[in-house]
Amino acid sequence: MKKTELPRWATAFVLPVLNLISALLVAALVIHLLGESPAESLRILVDSAILDPEGLAYTLFYASTFIFAGLAVSIAMQAGLFNIGAEGQMYIGGLGLTWAVLALDAHLPGILMIPLAMIGAAVFGALWAFIPGYLQAKRGSHVVVTTIMFNFIAANVMNWLILKLIPEGQQNPASRVFADSAALPLLNKVLPVLGDAPLNISFILAIVALVVYGVVVWRSSWGYQLRATGLNAHAAHYAGVKISRTIIVTMLVSGALAGLGAVNSVMGSTHYLSLNFPAGAGFVGIAIALMGRQHPVGIFLSSVLFGALIQGGFDLSLEKPNIPQETFIFIQGLIILFCGAMENFYAPAVLKLINVTRATKEA
């Protein structure tokens, strides 16, 4: 019997892999046009980002932030909401973290300071997402529009507030350096093979967040309400789901996850708040959510891929001057294009192949 829908394994695995291969093939063509060998460039990238232990640690460091950004976008998508504002929520989350640290790092030990700073990041990120969620639930204002606006507002708020955080006599637009009690423990203390990479316990926290996300979304009553709202809000309403409350709570959780994305870079690497520290991680989270199909395993693999592109791309641009670092922003854009706007490009061909294979077996 001919099927008209792709099986779950095909949509969750086959299509993302085909889309990724397509993006990489286009990227290989661009590298060839730049006068470099795509095969050799790929070897350098893999060696630098995956095979070298210190390079892998840098890859996982970048992936730690991307996991939180991907989770923030994914949980909103489960409710049918497209949260474009993870970048701004991460920005404001970093502000909440910094205020907590600057007020308390001279008085509290790390075992208390670090959790309090994380709570500050999550609370500020959640509050920044609350207004777009409220406007969507109560006023019908589309969350895409409001979260984009809030990204710009967050950037301007930070431009104004950072001036008040600059220590006297300092020219760099940044807060003072945090005390040692606010520094996240580095994993190279346990695994010296990781070298000087800033990989820290936020990577472990990101893995825990992935597990909790999977359990909550697919193994809890609230997760069922969340997914029901995303699939058909009208049917969910008649089934007793309070749509407005679900939307607001989902945006609060989404904003909190985005805010936690600030912990890795601010407390785990720079140890101070600086302008533009998210560096587009919130927008990368959109690509990760799309490519990972909002599944914990997919989010993790997509985050590692984007982390590898950053780490490997940096070393590749050093060894191959003809390949500028901007090339890898282009590659990220290709991945977003194929895994987002063209995510079902190969669906008809895959469905036809599955039906032909099934018919052959039945015959």
C-alpha positions in Angstrom: 0.0 0.0 0.0 1.4 3.4 -1.0 2.2 5.8 1.8 1.8 9.5 1.4 3.8 10.5 4.5 7.4 10.0 5.4 8.1 7.7 8.3 9.5 9.4 11.4 13.0 8.0 10.9 13.2 9.6 7.5 12.1 13.1 8.6 14.3 12.9 11.8 17.5 11.5 10.2 17.5 11.1 6.4 16.3 14.6 5.5 18.6 16.5 7.8 21.6 14.5 6.6 20.7 15.1 3.0 20.3 18.8 3.6 23.6 19.0 5.5 25.4 17.1 2.7 23.9 19.6 0.1 25.1 22.6 2.1 28.6 21.1 2.4 28.7 20.4 -1.3 27.9 24.0 -2.1 30.5 25.1 0.4 33.0 22.8 -1.2 32.3 24.4 -4.6 32.9 27.8 -3.0 36.2 26.7 -1.5 37.2 25.3 -4.9 36.4 28.6 -6.5 38.6 30.3 -3.9 41.5 28.2 -5.3 41.8 25.7 -2.5 41.2 21.9 -2.3 37.9 21.1 -0.6 39.2 17.7 0.5 42.3 19.1 2.1 40.3 21.9 3.7 37.9 19.4 5.2 40.9 17.4 6.5 42.3 20.4 8.2 38.9 21.4 9.7 38.3 17.9 11.1 41.8 17.6 12.5 41.5 21.0 14.2 38.0 20.7 15.5 37.5 17.0 16.3 40.7 14.9 16.2 42.9 17.2 18.2 41.9 17.0 21.9 42.3 20.7 22.6 40.5 21.6 19.4 37.7 19.2 20.4 37.5 21.0 23.8 37.1 24.3 22.0 34.4 22.8 19.8 32.5 21.6 22.8 33.0 24.9 24.5 31.2 26.7 21.6 28.6 23.9 21.5 27.7 24.5 25.2 26.3 27.9 24.4 24.7 26.7 21.2 22.9 23.8 23.1 21.1 26.3 25.4 20.3 28.6 22.4 19.0 25.6 20.4 16.9 24.4 23.4 15.4 27.9 23.8 14.2 28.0 20.3 13.2 24.3 20.2 10.9 24.4 23.3 9.1 27.5 21.8 8.7 25.6 18.5 7.1 22.7 20.3 4.3 25.1 21.2 4.1 26.5 17.7 6.0 29.7 18.6 9.0 30.9 16.6 11.2 32.7 19.2 13.6 34.8 17.2 14.6 36.6 20.4 17.1 34.2 21.9 19.9 36.6 21.1 18.4 39.4 23.1 17.3 37.1 25.9 20.9 35.8 26.2 22.1 39.3 26.2 19.8 40.3 29.1 20.6 37.0 30.8 24.2 38.0 30.8 23.2 41.3 32.4 21.3 39.5 35.2 24.3 37.2 35.8 26.7 40.2 35.9 24.6 42.2 38.4 24.5 39.2 40.7 28.2 38.7 40.5 29.2 42.3 40.9 27.1 42.6 44.0 28.1 39.3 45.7 31.4 37.9 44.3 33.4 39.6 47.0 31.3 38.0 49.8 30.3 34.5 48.7 32.2 31.4 47.9 31.9 29.8 44.5 29.6 27.0 45.6 27.0 29.7 46.3 28.0 32.4 43.9 27.8 30.3 40.7 24.3 29.0 41.3 23.0 32.5 42.2 24.6 33.9 39.1 22.9 31.2 37.0 19.6 32.0 38.6 20.1 35.6 37.7 20.8 34.8 34.1 17.7 32.5 33.9 15.4 35.0 35.6 16.5 38.0 33.5 16.3 35.9 30.3 12.8 34.7 31.2 11.6 38.2 32.1 12.8 39.5 28.7 10.8 36.8 27.0 7.7 37.3 29.2 6.4 40.5 27.4 6.5 38.9 23.9 4.8 35.8 25.3 2.2 37.9 27.1 1.5 40.0 24.0 1.1 36.8 21.9 -1.2 35.2 24.4 -3.4 38.1 25.4 -3.2 40.6 22.5 -2.4 38.4 19.5 0.8 40.2 18.7 2.9 37.8 16.7 5.9 36.6 18.7 8.2 36.7 15.7 7.7 40.5 15.4 7.9 41.2 19.1 11.0 39.1 19.7 12.9 40.7 16.8 12.0 44.1 18.2 13.2 43.0 21.7 16.6 42.0 20.2 17.2 45.6 19.1 15.9 46.9 22.5 18.2 44.6 24.3 21.2 45.7 22.3 20.5 49.4 23.0 19.8 48.7 26.7 23.2 47.1 26.9 24.9 49.9 25.0 23.5 52.3 27.7 24.1 50.2 30.8 27.6 49.1 29.9 28.7 52.7 30.3 27.6 52.5 34.0 29.5 49.2 34.5 32.9 50.4 33.2 35.4 50.8 36.0 37.0 54.2 36.4 40.0 54.7 34.1 39.1 51.7 31.9 38.6 52.3 28.1 37.3 48.8 27.2 33.4 48.8 27.2 33.1 46.0 29.8 32.4 45.4 33.4 35.2 44.8 35.9 36.7 41.3 36.0 34.8 38.9 38.2 36.3 37.5 41.4 37.6 33.9 41.3 34.5 32.7 43.1 32.5 33.5 40.0 34.6 31.5 37.6 33.2 28.2 36.4 35.4 25.2 37.1 37.4 24.1 34.0 37.2 20.5 32.8 41.0 20.5 32.0 41.6 20.3 35.7 40.2 16.8 35.5 41.4 16.1 31.9 44.7 17.8 31.3 44.7 16.5 27.7 42.2 19.3 26.9 45.0 21.8 27.1 44.2 25.4 27.7 40.6 25.3 26.2 38.0 27.1 28.3 35.7 24.1 28.3 33.9 24.2 31.7 31.1 22.6 33.7 28.5 24.5 31.6 29.0 21.7 29.0 27.8 19.2 31.6 24.9 21.5 32.5 24.0 21.7 28.9 23.9 17.9 28.6 21.7 17.8 31.7 19.4 20.4 30.2 19.1 18.2 27.0 18.0 15.3 29.1 15.5 17.3 31.2 14.1 18.8 28.0 13.5 15.4 26.5 11.8 14.1 29.6 9.6 17.1 30.1 8.5 17.4 26.5 7.8 13.7 25.8 7.2 12.3 29.3 5.2 14.8 31.2 1.6 16.1 31.1 2.8 19.7 30.6 4.9 18.5 27.7 1.8 16.9 26.2 -0.1 20.2 26.5 2.9 22.0 25.0 3.0 19.7 21.9 -0.8 19.7 21.6 -0.8 23.5 21.5 1.9 23.4 18.8 0.0 20.9 16.7 -3.5 22.4 16.9 -4.2 25.2 19.4 -7.9 25.0 18.7 -8.2 21.3 19.4 -6.0 21.6 22.4 -8.3 24.4 23.7 -11.3 22.2 23.4 -9.4 19.4 25.1 -9.0 21.6 28.2 -5.5 23.1 27.6 -5.2 26.7 28.7 -3.6 28.1 25.6 -2.7 31.6 26.9 -1.0 30.1 30.0 0.8 27.6 28.0 2.2 30.2 25.6 3.4 32.5 28.5 5.0 29.7 30.5 6.7 28.3 27.3 8.2 31.7 26.5 9.3 32.1 30.1 11.1 28.7 29.9 12.5 29.6 26.5 13.9 32.9 27.7 15.4 31.2 30.8 17.2 28.7 28.6 18.5 31.5 26.4 19.6 33.4 29.5 21.6 30.4 30.7 23.4 30.4 27.4 25.3 33.5 28.7 26.8 31.6 31.5 29.3 29.7 29.4 31.0 32.6 27.8 30.7 35.2 30.6 31.5 33.1 33.6 33.5 30.3 31.8 35.8 32.3 29.5 35.9 36.1 29.6 35.0 36.5 33.3 33.5 40.0 32.6 30.5 41.3 30.7 31.3 42.9 27.4 29.3 44.3 24.5 28.1 41.8 21.9 29.2 38.8 23.9 26.5 36.5 22.4 28.2 37.0 19.0 25.1 35.7 17.1 24.7 32.5 19.2 21.0 33.2 19.7 20.5 33.2 15.9 22.6 30.1 15.5 20.1 28.5 17.9 17.4 28.9 15.3 19.5 26.8 12.8 20.2 24.2 15.5 16.6 23.8 16.4 15.6 23.4 12.7 18.4 21.1 11.8 18.0 19.0 15.0 14.3 18.8 14.5 13.8 19.9 18.1 15.1 16.5 19.4 17.7 16.4 22.1 20.1 14.2 20.1 19.6 16.3 17.0 20.2 19.5 19.0 23.4 18.1 20.5 24.8 17.0 17.1 23.9 20.2 15.4 25.5 22.3 18.2 28.7 20.3 17.9 28.7 20.8 14.1 28.4 24.6 14.5 31.0 24.5 17.2 33.3 22.6 14.9 32.7 25.1 12.1 33.9 27.9 14.4 36.9 26.1 15.8 38.0 24.4 12.6 37.2 27.5 10.5 39.5 29.6 12.6 42.5 27.3 12.1 41.7 26.7 8.5 41.7 30.4 7.7 45.1 30.6 9.3 46.5 27.8 7.2 44.7 28.8 4.0 44.7 32.6 3.7 42.6 32.3 0.6 39.7 31.1 2.8 38.6 34.0 5.0 36.7 33.4 8.2 33.6 35.0 6.7 33.4 31.9 4.5 32.2 29.9 7.5 29.4 32.4 8.2 28.4 31.7 4.6 28.5 28.0 5.3 26.3 28.5 8.4 23.9 30.4 6.2 23.8 27.5 3.7 23.0 25.1 6.5 20.2 27.3 7.7 18.9 27.6 4.1 18.9 23.8 3.4 17.7 22.8 6.9 15.2 25.6 7.3 13.7 27.1 4.2 14.4 23.9 2.1 14.0 21.3 4.8 11.5 19.2 2.7 13.3 19.7 -0.6 14.3 16.0 -0.8 11.0 14.7 0.8 9.3 13.7 -2.5 12.3 11.8 -3.7 12.8 10.0 -0.4 9.1 9.1 -0.2 9.2 7.7 -3.7 12.3 5.6 -2.9 10.6 4.2 0.2 7.4 3.3 -1.7 9.4 1.7 -4.5 11.4 -0.3 -1.9 8.3 -1.4 0.0 6.5 -2.4 -3.3 9.5 -4.4 -4.4 9.6 -6.3 -1.0 5.8 -7.0 -1.2 6.2 -8.3 -4.7 
